Amino acid sequence: MLKTEEKQENDGIIRRNLMPIEMTRNEEDFLLIWLDATIDDSHKSLQIQQDLLELHPNAQFYTDLQLCVNLIKSIKNEHILLIVSESFAPYILKEAGSLQTITTAFIFSNNPTNQELVVNDYGIVTQVFNDQQVLLHAIRDTLRHVVKEPLAFSLCEPDGKSTRNLSKEAASFLWHKFLIIVLRQMPHDEQAKNDMLSKCLDYNRRNNTQLNNINRFQQTYHATDAIKWYTTETFLYGLVNKAFRTDDIELIYLFRFFIIDLCDQLEREHEAWRDAGEQTLYRGQNISNEEFKKLKNGVGKLIATNGFFSTSRSINVALAFAPRNIVSKTMTGVLFEIQADTSLKTIIMADIKSSSFPDEKEVLFSLGATFEIRNVEFDTIHNLWRIKLIATEQGDERLQQYIQLQEQEMKAHTPLIYFGALLWEELGQVDQALNYFKILLRTLPPDHPDISGVYCNIGSAYLKKKELSLALKHHEIAYQMRQNQHHPCHHRIASSLINIGMVYIEKCQYDLGLQYCSEALALYEKSFPHDYVCNATAMRCIGNVYMYKNDYDKALNHFKQSLSMCERLVPDQADPRKAICMGYIGEIYEKLGDLDQAMEYYRRKLMVEEKCLLSDCPELSENIEWIVRIYMKMGKVEFALKFCREKLKSQKETFGEIHALTIRTRLIIGKLHAESGSFTCALKTYRKALLFAKFLYPSNKKIIIECLAKISDVFFSCKDYDNSLTNRECQLELQRQIYSPEHPSIGICLISIGNILSNMGKHAEALDYFNNALKIFEPIYPSDNNDVRETRDRIRQEEWLLIHSQSDQ
């Protein structure tokens, strides 16, 4: 493998042949790559490299074919524009042709007559050039189209049949409707401006043109210039769009200064344009086949754009952005035709007269614009799909419906706090929520009224991640702050008590957990003597403690009280709180040996959660596994397999093979085979699951970890310790990438590796792993905890085996 090459040029370093891990983070929707064996340090070559860096600050350069292929295969969420020499072209296009990320390939040929535009056999739009300047001009023109193209959106049913928890699309829809409300509550000052420009300077440090633009912005910018700066497509345009398309909360926050100004100016321009009446607008672009399928199947639904939405009053301008004669196998050319009435109060749009491209007759929609999908049909005249939308205020009505449903919970939070809670509670984006609340912690003043809520939500996010020490630390800080802010019976003090109690329950310190949860319930009942969601939560947590202490009668009583209260609060809706109670009641009946009752409650739980949880929520797979476990205890193996296969078939039809829920169902089927002694079938099923799981890397490493653990278990059962160890070590490596060193999951993996090494006769190494696991468990759990006790026993056993193995030598 070639070593990374570096060359000092223009006070910057041009680095070549980088591995993905060596690259700086790409902040734009596309990546420019040049692959050519002749790239070197000659003046001509360096000039081309510098020209490409001017076009894209993170452009990558490769002389090594395989390293380039590895990079392309590692990229999931960006468009790749590939410049490739004629000699490398057949190999790279064949190798990367199955990937959706390459949208255009520019082939540089030495043949003076070879210049054409084609779609190759692998579905990649390919342009052949023999003139360097013509090539650069084509790249620049294509980049402008690519930057304009990305459109992220969320779909939502218009009928308001929302439960507390939403589908992923509906939750995302509402999150984006909340966005501008929240951004306007954040600091908008000189520091916010400097934070943004610091990010822009760092990203564009090798792009002299953009550095000059940043300096000009610093010196001359005024809030009334926001539209002009956005439509000029300088350093701001691509970064702002990427932030919204990827829901990068940290990047959105960094650009809050400009985003707020742009929204404000669009509102002022909209007021001036309000009497213009009905407008027909157009937007042409290529979208992925997956996105097109969503839109085609979404007729009648609401669509909210996740960011600013650029359109034109000219159909010809729009068509220029949606090539009709060249369609790749992974992309679909579409023309949006939009009917928009300028008198709508909540649909903010403006006729952009100050654009740098006045011929484009641009109309720009602000954040949160909502449309109804009226029709999707193929336009035979223009040879592309025409998607008809109509601007509607139903999105804001939908938001108000949701707020009414959430009235009890939203009363307890400001929009600033609720926005972040929506991230981890509804969207399941725990890491994004954690980043968001950490940003608030850094930027809000210490005496801000939301600071205790920030600490509380950081603690809840850490609890969700099973980072128990960090969860306890932040919940205790929130509790101390609230004690100083509120009277002793305030509901927020009760909220902190219940949060601390939940952490202690996870730490298996049940008496402390019971103490905190009981105190919280007493406070809640003083504040809310009637049915209230927090009272139901406190009852459920107390039930948890009694269940873990094996007092099943008291546990069942508390779970049923909690369930009854939830049913009175939301009688006609699928609500996750009901489902949680049903699961615990089923677990109690299972422990008592009443398998029929356990099965009934597990099935009820699954039915509720399939209606109200995100499709990739792990709880859905847990439900399936619990039902399978009951079938196995009943001796009904065939029933269990039939149930799983029916679920798998339904999931594949809905989500496809490459989906967390589908993959986890395969793992359950594999476990059924393993428990039946069919290790060959189990291994085959697990490996197929792992194959599909790798397509979700790196966004979902947890599903890969689950696959590796199952494969290791099968090899261990077959006494193939070498393969068992290899898979466990891969599992541990991934876990260390996503968990803190003291996470209990790492301790459990260390125990598994220790057991493998012990069976291989490597007792000294095994002992090290057991001791390291104990160092993780002891600070988290009490001394009588099963993990602590069993690990200590395992250490004593391994010490005895080590002594005897040494004496036998």
C-alpha positions in Angstrom: 0.0 0.0 0.0 1.3 3.5 -0.9 2.1 5.8 2.0 0.1 9.0 2.1 1.8 11.7 0.1 2.0 15.3 1.1 3.1 18.4 -0.8 3.4 21.9 0.5 1.8 24.4 -1.9 0.5 27.9 -1.3 0.8 27.7 2.5 -1.3 24.5 2.5 -0.7 20.8 2.2 -2.0 18.8 -0.7 -2.4 15.3 0.6 -2.9 12.3 -1.7 -3.9 8.6 -1.4 -5.7 9.1 1.9 -7.5 6.4 3.7 -11.0 7.3 4.8 -9.9 7.6 8.5 -7.3 10.2 7.5 -9.6 12.5 5.7 -11.0 15.7 7.3 -14.7 15.7 7.6 -16.5 16.7 4.4 -19.1 19.4 5.1 -20.7 19.4 1.7 -23.2 17.2 -0.2 -20.7 16.1 -2.7 -17.0 15.0 -2.9 -14.7 15.6 -5.8 -12.1 12.9 -6.5 -9.3 12.8 -9.0 -7.8 9.4 -9.9 -4.8 9.4 -12.2 -1.5 7.6 -12.0 0.2 10.7 -13.4 -0.7 13.0 -10.4 2.6 14.3 -9.0 4.4 17.4 -7.8 5.1 18.9 -11.2 4.0 22.5 -11.6 1.2 21.6 -14.1 -0.2 18.8 -11.9 -0.1 20.9 -8.8 -1.9 23.7 -10.6 -4.7 21.4 -11.5 -4.9 20.1 -7.9 -5.1 23.7 -6.7 -7.8 24.5 -9.2 -9.8 21.5 -8.0 -9.3 22.6 -4.4 -10.7 26.0 -5.3 -13.8 24.2 -6.6 -14.1 22.0 -3.5 -11.9 22.4 -0.4 -12.0 18.7 0.4 -11.1 17.4 -3.0 -9.2 14.1 -2.9 -6.4 13.0 -5.1 -5.4 9.4 -5.9 -2.7 7.6 -7.8 -3.6 4.3 -6.2 -6.6 2.5 -7.7 -7.5 0.3 -4.7 -7.2 3.1 -2.2 -9.6 5.2 -4.3 -12.0 2.2 -4.6 -11.9 1.8 -0.8 -12.7 5.5 -0.3 -15.7 5.4 -2.7 -17.1 2.3 -1.0 -16.9 4.0 2.4 -19.0 7.0 1.4 -22.7 6.6 2.0 -24.4 10.0 2.1 -22.6 12.2 -0.5 -22.6 12.5 -4.2 -19.2 11.7 -5.8 -17.9 13.5 -8.8 -15.1 11.4 -10.1 -12.3 12.6 -12.5 -10.4 9.6 -13.8 -7.8 9.0 -16.4 -8.7 7.0 -19.4 -6.4 4.1 -18.3 -8.1 3.7 -14.9 -11.7 4.4 -16.1 -12.8 0.8 -17.0 -11.6 -0.6 -13.7 -12.9 2.1 -11.3 -16.3 2.3 -13.0 -16.7 -1.5 -13.0 -15.6 -1.7 -9.3 -17.7 1.2 -8.1 -20.6 0.8 -10.5 -22.9 -1.0 -8.0 -22.7 2.0 -5.6 -25.2 4.9 -5.7 -22.8 7.5 -4.6 -21.0 8.2 -8.0 -23.3 10.4 -10.0 -20.9 11.6 -12.7 -17.5 10.5 -14.0 -15.3 12.9 -16.0 -12.8 10.9 -18.1 -9.7 12.8 -19.2 -8.5 11.3 -22.5 -5.4 12.0 -24.5 -7.3 11.2 -27.7 -8.1 14.5 -29.4 -11.3 13.2 -31.0 -12.6 11.4 -28.0 -15.1 13.8 -26.3 -18.6 12.6 -25.6 -21.4 12.2 -23.1 -22.7 8.7 -22.3 -24.2 6.6 -19.6 -22.0 3.6 -19.1 -23.1 0.0 -18.4 -23.0 0.6 -14.7 -25.5 3.5 -14.7 -23.0 6.3 -14.2 -23.2 9.4 -16.3 -19.8 9.6 -18.0 -18.3 12.6 -19.8 -15.1 12.3 -21.8 -12.8 15.3 -22.3 -9.5 16.0 -24.0 -9.1 19.6 -23.0 -8.1 20.6 -19.5 -9.9 24.0 -19.4 -13.1 22.5 -20.9 -12.9 19.8 -18.3 -12.6 22.3 -15.4 -15.5 24.4 -16.9 -17.7 21.2 -17.1 -16.8 20.3 -13.5 -17.6 23.8 -12.3 -21.0 23.7 -14.1 -21.8 20.2 -12.8 -20.9 21.2 -9.3 -23.3 24.1 -9.4 -26.1 21.7 -10.4 -25.1 19.2 -7.7 -25.1 21.9 -5.0 -28.6 23.0 -6.2 -29.9 19.4 -6.3 -30.1 18.0 -2.8 -33.6 18.0 -1.4 -34.3 16.4 1.9 -37.9 16.1 3.0 -40.2 14.6 5.5 -43.7 13.1 4.8 -46.7 13.2 7.1 -50.3 12.1 7.0 -52.6 15.2 6.8 -55.4 13.8 8.9 -53.9 14.5 12.4 -54.2 10.9 13.6 -51.1 11.3 15.7 -50.2 9.4 18.7 -47.8 10.6 21.3 -45.0 8.8 19.5 -44.9 9.3 15.8 -43.7 7.5 12.8 -40.1 8.4 12.0 -41.3 10.5 9.0 -43.9 12.3 11.0 -41.6 13.0 13.9 -39.0 14.4 11.5 -41.7 16.5 9.9 -42.6 18.1 13.2 -38.9 18.5 14.3 -38.3 20.7 11.2 -41.5 22.7 11.9 -40.1 23.4 15.4 -36.6 24.3 14.1 -37.0 28.0 13.4 -39.0 28.5 16.7 -36.0 27.1 18.6 -33.3 28.8 16.6 -34.8 32.2 17.3 -34.4 31.5 21.1 -30.7 30.9 20.7 -28.1 33.7 21.1 -27.9 35.8 17.9 -24.9 38.1 18.5 -21.3 38.8 17.4 -20.1 35.6 19.1 -22.6 33.6 17.0 -21.3 35.3 13.9 -17.7 34.5 14.9 -18.5 30.9 15.6 -19.9 30.5 12.1 -17.0 32.2 10.4 -14.4 30.3 12.3 -16.0 27.1 11.0 -16.0 28.5 7.4 -12.4 29.6 7.7 -11.3 26.2 8.9 -13.1 24.4 6.1 -12.0 26.7 3.3 -8.4 27.2 4.5 -7.0 26.1 1.1 -9.5 27.9 -1.0 -8.3 31.5 -1.7 -11.5 32.6 -3.4 -13.7 31.6 -0.5 -11.2 33.0 2.1 -11.6 36.3 0.3 -15.4 36.0 0.4 -15.3 35.2 4.1 -13.2 38.2 4.8 -15.6 40.4 2.8 -18.5 38.9 4.7 -16.8 39.8 8.0 -16.2 43.4 6.9 -19.4 44.2 5.1 -22.2 41.9 6.0 -25.6 43.3 7.2 -28.7 41.3 8.1 -30.5 42.8 5.0 -27.9 41.1 2.8 -28.7 37.6 3.8 -30.6 36.6 0.7 -27.9 38.1 -1.6 -25.2 36.1 0.2 -27.2 32.9 0.1 -28.1 33.1 -3.6 -24.5 34.1 -4.5 -23.6 30.4 -3.7 -20.4 31.3 -1.9 -19.0 29.5 1.2 -22.4 29.7 2.9 -24.6 28.0 0.4 -23.2 24.5 0.4 -22.6 24.3 4.2 -26.0 25.6 5.1 -27.7 23.1 2.7 -25.6 20.2 3.9 -26.5 21.0 7.6 -30.2 20.8 6.8 -30.1 17.8 4.5 -28.2 15.7 7.0 -30.0 17.2 10.1 -26.6 18.0 11.5 -27.7 19.8 14.6 -24.2 21.0 15.4 -23.7 22.6 12.0 -27.2 24.1 12.1 -26.4 25.6 15.4 -23.1 27.0 14.1 -24.9 28.7 11.3 -27.8 30.0 13.4 -26.6 33.6 13.0 -27.1 33.5 9.2 -30.1 31.2 9.2 -32.1 33.5 11.4 -31.1 36.6 9.3 -32.1 34.7 6.1 -35.5 33.7 7.6 -36.2 37.2 8.8 -35.4 38.8 5.5 -37.5 36.2 3.6 -40.4 37.1 5.9 -40.0 40.8 5.1 -39.8 40.1 1.4 -42.8 37.8 1.7 -44.9 40.6 3.2 -44.0 42.9 0.3 -45.1 40.1 -2.2 -48.2 39.0 -0.3 -50.7 40.4 -2.8 -49.0 38.7 -5.9 -51.6 35.9 -5.6 -51.3 32.4 -7.0 -47.9 31.4 -8.4 -46.9 28.4 -10.5 -43.3 27.5 -9.7 -40.9 24.8 -10.9 -37.9 22.9 -9.6 -36.0 20.4 -11.6 -33.5 17.9 -10.2 -32.3 14.3 -10.0 -33.3 12.4 -6.9 -32.4 8.9 -5.7 -34.8 6.1 -6.7 -35.6 5.6 -3.1 -36.7 9.2 -2.6 -38.7 9.1 -5.8 -40.5 5.9 -4.5 -41.5 7.7 -1.3 -42.9 10.6 -3.3 -44.7 8.4 -5.7 -46.3 6.5 -2.9 -47.0 9.6 -1.0 -49.8 11.2 -3.1 -52.2 12.9 -0.7 -49.6 13.2 2.1 -47.9 16.4 3.3 -44.3 17.0 2.5 -42.1 19.4 4.5 -38.7 20.5 3.1 -35.8 20.1 5.5 -34.3 23.5 4.8 -34.6 26.3 2.3 -36.3 25.4 -0.9 -35.3 27.0 -4.2 -37.7 27.2 -7.2 -38.1 29.1 -10.4 -40.9 30.9 -12.2 -39.5 29.5 -15.4 -40.0 25.9 -16.4 -37.0 26.1 -18.8 -34.7 27.1 -16.0 -36.0 24.2 -13.9 -35.6 21.7 -16.7 -31.9 22.7 -17.0 -31.4 21.3 -13.5 -33.0 17.9 -14.4 -31.2 16.3 -17.3 -33.9 14.4 -19.2 -31.9 12.3 -21.7 -29.3 11.0 -19.2 -30.7 9.0 -16.3 -28.5 6.8 -14.2 -29.7 3.5 -12.8 -29.8 4.9 -9.3 -31.3 8.4 -10.0 -34.6 9.6 -11.4 -35.1 13.0 -13.1 -38.1 14.9 -11.8 -39.8 18.2 -12.3 -41.7 19.7 -9.3 -44.6 21.8 -10.4 -45.7 23.9 -7.4 -48.9 25.9 -6.9 -48.3 28.5 -4.2 -50.6 31.3 -3.0 -48.6 34.2 -1.6 -51.4 35.2 0.8 -50.7 32.1 2.9 -49.5 33.4 6.3 -47.3 30.5 7.3 -45.8 29.6 4.0 -42.9 32.1 3.7 -41.6 32.6 0.2 -39.9 35.5 -1.6 -39.2 36.5 -5.2 -35.4 36.8 -5.3 -34.6 39.9 -7.3 -31.2 40.4 -5.8 -29.9 37.0 -6.9 -26.5 36.7 -8.6 -28.4 34.7 -11.3 -31.4 37.0 -12.2 -32.2 35.0 -15.3 -33.2 32.0 -13.1 -36.2 33.9 -11.8 -35.8 32.4 -8.4 -38.4 32.1 -5.7 -37.1 30.9 -2.4 -39.1 29.2 0.3 -38.1 29.6 4.0 -37.8 26.8 6.5 -40.7 24.6 7.3 -42.6 25.1 4.0 -45.3 22.5 3.7 -46.9 21.1 0.5 -49.5 18.5 -0.3 -48.4 15.9 -3.0 -51.3 16.1 -5.5 -50.0 14.0 -8.4 -47.0 12.1 -9.7 -47.0 11.2 -13.4 -44.5 10.7 -16.2 -44.2 13.7 -18.6 -43.7 12.2 -22.0 -43.0 15.6 -23.6 -40.1 16.4 -21.3 -39.1 12.7 -20.6 -39.1 12.9 -16.8 -41.5 12.5 -13.9 -43.6 15.5 -13.0 -44.5 15.9 -9.3 -47.4 18.3 -8.6 -47.4 20.0 -5.2 -49.6 22.6 -3.7 -48.4 24.9 -0.8 -50.6 24.4 2.3 -50.8 25.6 5.9 -51.9 22.1 7.0 -48.3 21.5 8.2 -48.8 24.2 10.9 -52.2 22.9 11.7 -50.6 19.4 12.1 -48.0 21.0 14.5 -50.8 22.5 16.6 -52.6 19.2 16.7 -49.5 17.5 18.0 -48.9 20.3 20.5 -52.5 19.8 21.8 -51.9 16.0 22.1 -48.6 16.7 24.0 -50.1 19.5 26.1 -49.4 18.0 29.5 -45.7 17.3 28.6 -45.1 20.5 26.7 -46.3 22.6 29.7 -43.3 21.2 31.6 -40.8 22.3 28.9 -39.8 25.3 26.9 -39.5 24.8 23.1 -35.7 25.0 23.5 -35.8 21.8 25.7 -38.7 20.1 24.0 -36.9 20.4 20.6 -34.0 18.3 21.9 -36.2 15.9 23.7 -38.1 15.2 20.5 -34.7 14.2 19.0 -34.1 11.3 21.4 -37.6 10.4 22.5 -39.4 10.5 19.1 -36.7 10.2 16.5 -34.4 7.9 18.5 -31.4 10.2 17.6 -29.7 10.0 21.0 -26.3 11.2 19.9 -27.8 14.1 18.0 -29.8 15.1 21.1 -26.7 14.8 23.3 -24.8 17.1 20.9 -27.7 19.6 20.9 -27.9 19.8 24.7 -24.1 20.0 25.1 -24.2 23.0 22.6 -26.9 24.6 24.8 -24.7 24.0 27.9 -21.8 25.8 26.2 -23.7 28.8 24.9 -26.6 29.6 27.3 -25.7 31.8 30.2 -25.3 30.0 33.6 -28.5 31.6 35.0 -30.7 30.7 32.0 -34.0 29.2 33.3 -33.5 26.1 30.9 -30.0 25.1 32.2 -31.4 22.6 34.7 -33.5 21.1 31.9 -30.4 20.8 29.8 -28.6 18.8 32.4 -31.6 16.7 32.9 -31.8 15.8 29.2 -28.1 15.1 29.0 -28.6 12.7 31.9 -31.6 11.0 30.1 -29.6 10.7 26.9 -26.7 9.0 28.8 -29.1 6.7 30.5 -30.5 5.7 27.1 -26.9 4.9 26.1 -26.4 3.0 29.4 -23.6 5.4 30.4 -24.8 5.1 34.0 -22.1 7.1 35.8 -22.5 10.1 33.4 -26.3 9.8 33.6 -26.2 9.9 37.4 -23.8 12.9 37.4 -25.9 15.1 35.2 -29.2 14.1 36.9 -27.8 15.0 40.3 -26.6 18.4 39.0 -30.1 19.1 37.6 -31.6 18.0 41.0 -29.3 20.3 43.0 -30.1 23.3 40.6 -33.9 22.6 40.9 -33.7 22.5 44.7 -32.3 26.0 44.6 -34.8 27.2 42.0 -38.2 25.8 43.2 -40.2 25.1 46.3 -39.7 21.6 47.7 -42.9 20.1 46.2 -42.4 21.4 42.7 -43.0 18.8 39.9 -39.5 19.4 38.4 -37.9 18.3 41.7 -40.1 15.2 41.4 -38.9 14.7 37.8 -35.3 14.8 38.9 -36.0 12.3 41.7 -37.6 9.9 39.3 -34.6 10.3 36.9 -32.1 9.6 39.6 -34.2 6.6 40.7 -34.2 5.2 37.2 -30.4 5.4 37.1 -30.1 3.5 40.4 -32.5 0.8 39.1 -30.2 0.4 36.1 -27.2 0.2 38.4 -29.1 -2.6 40.3 -29.2 -0.5 43.5 -32.8 -1.3 44.0 -33.4 0.1 47.5 -32.0 3.5 46.5 -34.1 3.3 43.3 -37.2 2.6 45.3 -36.5 5.4 47.7 -36.1 8.0 45.0 -39.1 6.8 42.9 -41.4 6.6 46.0 -40.5 10.2 47.0 -41.1 11.3 43.4 -44.5 9.7 43.3 -45.5 11.4 46.6 -44.5 14.8 45.2 -46.3 14.1 41.9 -49.5 13.1 43.8 -49.4 16.4 45.7 -49.0 18.5 42.5 -51.3 16.3 40.3 -53.9 14.5 42.5 -55.6 13.1 39.4 -54.4 11.1 36.4 -51.1 12.4 35.1 -48.4 10.9 32.9 -45.6 11.5 35.4 -47.6 9.6 38.1 -48.0 6.7 35.8 -44.2 6.7 35.1 -43.4 6.8 38.8 -45.7 3.8 39.5 -44.1 1.9 36.7 -40.6 2.5 38.0 -41.6 1.4 41.5 -43.1 -1.8 39.8 -39.7 -2.3 38.2 -37.9 -2.3 41.6 -40.4 -4.8 43.1 -40.0 -7.1 40.0 -36.2 -7.0 40.3 -36.5 -7.8 44.1 -38.8 -10.8 43.1 -41.8 -9.3 44.9 -44.1 -10.1 41.9 -47.4 -9.3 43.6 -46.5 -5.7 44.4 -44.8 -5.4 41.0 -47.9 -6.6 39.2 -50.1 -4.2 41.2 -48.0 -1.2 40.3 -47.7 -2.1 36.6 -51.5 -2.6 36.3 -52.2 0.7 38.1 -49.8 2.5 35.7 -51.4 0.8 32.7 -54.9 1.7 33.8 -53.9 5.4 34.3 -52.3 5.5 30.8 -55.4 4.0 29.3 -57.5 6.7 31.0 -55.2 9.4 29.8 -55.0 8.3 26.1 -57.9 5.8 25.7 -58.0 5.5 21.9 -54.4 5.8 21.0 -51.5 3.5 20.6 -49.1 4.9 23.3 -45.6 3.6 24.1 -46.2 4.0 27.9 -49.0 1.5 27.6 -46.8 -0.9 25.7 -44.0 -0.7 28.3 -46.5 -1.6 31.1 -47.8 -4.5 29.0 -44.3 -5.8 28.5 -43.6 -5.8 32.2 -46.9 -7.4 33.1 -46.1 -10.1 30.5 -42.7 -10.5 32.1 -44.2 -11.0 35.6 -46.6 -13.7 34.2 -43.7 -15.4 32.5 -41.7 -15.5 35.7 -44.8 -16.9 37.5 -45.1 -19.6 34.8 -48.4 -18.4 33.3 -47.2 -18.6 29.7 -50.7 -18.0 28.2 -51.1 -14.6 30.0 -47.5 -13.7 29.2 -48.1 -14.4 25.5 -51.2 -12.3 25.5 -49.5 -9.2 27.0 -46.4 -9.6 24.8 -48.7 -9.7 21.7 -50.6 -6.7 22.9 -47.3 -4.9 23.5 -46.1 -5.7 20.0 -49.4 -4.6 18.4 -49.2 -1.2 20.2 -45.6 -0.5 19.5 -45.8 -1.5 15.8 -48.3 1.5 15.5 -46.3 4.0 17.5 -42.6 3.3 17.5 -40.0 4.1 14.8 -39.5 1.2 12.4 -35.9 0.7 13.4 -36.5 0.8 17.1 -34.8 -2.1 18.9 -37.9 -2.6 21.2 -39.8 -4.0 18.2 -37.3 -6.8 17.8 -37.3 -7.4 21.5 -41.0 -8.0 21.4 -40.7 -10.5 18.6 -37.9 -12.3 20.6 -40.1 -12.4 23.8 -43.0 -14.0 21.9 -40.6 -16.5 20.3 -39.2 -17.3 23.8 -42.7 -18.1 25.1 -43.3 -20.4 22.1 -40.0 -22.2 22.9 -41.1 -22.6 26.6 -44.3 -24.0 25.3 -42.4 -26.5 23.1 -43.8 -24.9 20.0 -40.7 -24.5 17.9 -42.5 -24.7 14.5 -44.9 -22.0 15.7 -42.0 -19.8 16.7 -40.3 -20.3 13.3 -43.6 -19.6 11.4 -44.2 -16.4 13.4 -40.7 -15.2 12.7 -40.9 -16.0 9.0 -44.2 -14.2 8.7 -42.8 -11.1 10.4 -39.7 -11.3 8.2 -41.7 -11.5 5.0 -43.8 -8.5 6.1 -40.8 -6.5 7.0 -39.0 -7.2 3.8 -42.0 -6.0 1.8 -42.2 -2.8 3.8 -38.6 -1.9 4.5 -36.4 -4.2 2.2 -33.5 -6.4 3.2 -31.2 -3.6 4.4 -33.1 -2.5 7.4 -32.4 -2.9 11.2 -35.7 -4.5 11.9 -35.4 -7.0 9.1 -31.8 -7.9 10.1 -32.8 -8.3 13.8 -35.6 -10.7 12.8 -33.0 -12.8 10.9 -30.9 -12.9 14.1 -33.9 -14.2 16.1 -34.4 -16.9 13.5 -30.8 -17.8 13.7 -31.1 -18.0 17.5 -34.0 -20.4 17.1 -31.8 -22.6 14.8 -29.0 -22.5 17.3 -31.2 -23.4 20.3 -32.5 -26.3 18.3 -28.9 -27.5 17.7 -29.0 -26.6 14.0 -25.7 -24.7 14.1 -25.1 -24.8 10.4 -28.5 -23.2 9.7 -27.9 -20.7 12.5 -24.5 -19.7 11.1 -25.8 -19.3 7.6 -28.7 -17.1 8.9 -26.3 -14.9 11.0 -23.9 -14.4 8.2 -26.7 -13.3 5.9 -27.8 -10.8 8.5 -24.2 -9.6 8.9 -23.9 -9.1 5.1 -27.0 -6.8 5.1 -25.9 -5.1 8.3 -22.6 -4.0 6.8 -24.6 -1.8 4.4 -25.8 0.2 7.4 -22.2 1.0 8.5 -21.2 3.4 9.9 -24.6 4.9 10.8 -25.7 1.7 12.7 -22.7 -0.1 14.2 -24.9 -1.6 16.9 -26.6 -4.0 14.5 -23.2 -5.2 13.3 -22.1 -5.8 16.9 -25.2 -7.9 17.5 -24.4 -10.0 14.4 -20.8 -10.6 15.4 -21.8 -11.6 18.9 -24.3 -14.2 17.5 -21.7 -15.6 15.1 -19.2 -15.9 17.9 -21.7 -17.8 20.0 -22.3 -20.4 17.3 -18.5 -21.0 16.8 -18.1 -21.3 20.6 -20.9 -23.9 20.7 -19.1 -25.8 17.9 -15.8 -25.5 19.9 -14.3 -23.5 17.0 -12.6 -21.1 19.4 -10.4 -19.4 16.8 -13.3 -18.1 14.8 -15.3 -17.4 17.9 -12.4 -15.2 19.2 -12.0 -13.4 15.9 -15.6 -12.3 15.8 -15.6 -11.3 19.5 -12.5 -9.2 18.9 -14.2 -7.4 16.0 -17.2 -6.9 18.2 -15.1 -5.3 20.9 -13.3 -3.0 18.4 -16.7 -1.7 17.3 -18.0 -1.3 20.8 -15.0 0.8 21.8 -15.8 3.1 18.9 -19.3 3.9 20.2 -19.1 3.4 24.0 -17.1 4.9 26.8 -14.4 2.6 28.2 -16.5 1.9 31.4 -19.7 0.9 29.5 -21.1 -2.4 30.9 -21.5 -3.8 27.3 -17.7 -3.7 27.0 -17.4 -5.6 30.3 -19.8 -8.3 29.0 -17.8 -8.7 25.8 -14.5 -8.9 27.8 -16.1 -11.8 29.8 -17.0 -13.6 26.5 -13.4 -13.2 25.2 -12.1 -14.5 28.6 -14.3 -17.6 28.3 -13.0 -18.3 24.8 -9.4 -17.9 25.9 -10.0 -20.1 28.9 -11.3 -22.9 26.6 -8.2 -22.5 24.4 -6.1 -23.1 27.5 -4.8 -19.5 27.6 -5.6 -19.0 31.2 -3.3 -16.0 31.9 -4.8 -14.0 29.0 -8.3 -15.0 30.1 -7.6 -13.8 33.6 -6.6 -10.4 32.3 -9.9 -10.1 30.5 -11.9 -11.1 33.5 -10.1 -8.7 35.8 -10.6 -5.8 33.3 -14.3 -6.7 33.1 -14.5 -6.6 36.9 -12.9 -3.1 36.9 -15.9 -2.0 34.7 -18.6 -3.6 36.8 -17.5 -2.7 40.3 -17.9 1.1 40.0 -21.3 0.7 38.4 -23.0 -2.1 40.4 -23.4 -3.1 44.1 -21.2 -6.0 45.4 -24.1 -8.5 45.3 -24.9 -7.8 41.7 -24.9 -10.9 39.5 -22.3 -9.6 37.0 -20.0 -8.6 39.8 -20.5 -11.8 41.8 -20.2 -14.1 38.7 -17.1 -12.3 37.5 -15.4 -12.7 40.8 -16.2 -16.4 40.8 -14.9 -16.7 37.3 -11.6 -15.0 38.3 -11.1 -17.4 41.2 -11.9 -20.4 38.9 -9.4 -19.1 36.3 -6.7 -18.5 38.9 -7.1 -22.2 40.0 -6.9 -23.3 36.3 -3.8 -21.2 35.8 -2.0 -22.7 38.8 -2.9 -26.2 37.8 -1.9 -25.7 34.2 1.5 -24.4 35.3 2.0 -27.3 37.7 1.3 -29.8 34.9 4.0 -28.3 32.7 
